[in-house]
Structure formats: C-alpha cells, structure tokens
C-alpha cells in the first residue's frame, strides 16, 4: 500500500484488511456523533420517563438486501413469539423494492397491529421517535460499523445486536448481543429487557447513553485524527 496511513472505522474492519493485505500504519478511528452532541446528551440524561407499552425501533433501507442483512424478518418472528407482551415495533426506513413484500409478511403475523412502518420519515421526526423509544433492535449479519445503532444509543435507546462484524465493538459489554440471528435468540434478549424493572431500565438507558457519548464523541474523533497526522510528521 502506498498510503502513509490507513484509517479504519472499526477493529473488525482493520483486522479483516490487514490479515489479507500489507498496509502502512493502520489506525482505527470510529465515526463520531454530531459536533453538538453534548447538548443532546444533557437534554436526555436523567430524564426519567417509562412507557407502559415498550417502544421498539429498527431503522433500515426497505430493500431486499438491507432487510436480509439487518435480520428484520428474524426480528419480526421473534416478536411474534412475544405476542403476549405489551410493545409497539416501529420499522423506520426509506421505501424501496421490498416494501410490499414486507407488508405481506407483517399481515400474516399475529402481531400485525403492533407493527408500524414509517417510510421516508423526516430526520427530526426520526430523532423524536428514538428519544421516546426504549429498545433498538438490529441483529445484523454484517455491519461496517453500525452508525444507526450509535445514533439510537446516543438518544437513550438500549441496543440488541448480533455478534457479527463490528457490532460488539459498538455496544461493548453494556448492550445485549445475540450469538445467532434467529427468532429464539432474539426473542430471549428482548424478553430479558422487557422483564427488567423500570429502575433497571433507567440504569441501562443511562449506561448506554454515557458510553455512546464518550466513545463516539466528536472531540475524541478529532483528537485521534490529529494524533495520526502528528505521528506522520
């Protein structure tokens, strides 16, 4: 590689590349939240509000590859198992070629009245939804980093992801990680969360909020980039 330095967005990505290619000075610099994210943190931190009906969110492009990669059908099947629980599942995304197929899938489920699809939602409305939500579920088979998960965590959503690719890096040992993307494993993790007391959910929310705003802070990102340039001089 002729580059003086190679910057990767996750350790998983870095390890995959350097195990196959010789590169100069590999570094990991995570994506960052918005520059003013500390204002968001201050607004959400210590806001204590519990939903009687658990609000669950997943965001993705409603195309066939995206739906398959994000484990959306497995998530729907998991929630079908939990039909006796009180929840609303919001699927938020840009309408694409598999939107109609997704509608057909949902119409066959017992939980169809608990599933809401919001397409082409303005960014401000999506943020409001995330800030009101309890749980963010995205058990992907593959992720470069998982910016959607980071965004959700930074708004106080507790995450459930899979063990694949960079996702464990994103949620650390705080979020819930499913070992297999299947309805049983996903349902178990969702139920684990649902069975927590309100006080425990409040603790989990603040832990993931603190973690996301520290690990993916704009200032930390900028500091890492500056260190890389300085090391090359």
Buried (B, 14 or more C-beta within 10 A) or exposed (E): EEEEBBBBBBBBBBBBBBEEEEBEEBBBBBBBBEEEBBEBBEEBEEEEEEBEEBBBBBBBBBBEEBBBBBBBBBBBBBBBBBEEBEBBBBBBBBBBEBBEEBEEBBEEBEBEEBBBBBEEBEEEEBBEBBBBBBBBBBBBBEBEBBBBBBBBBBBBBBBBBBEBBBBBBBBEEBBBBBEEBBBEBBBBBBEEBBEEEEEEBBEBBBBBBBBBBEBBBBEBBEEBBEEBEEEEE
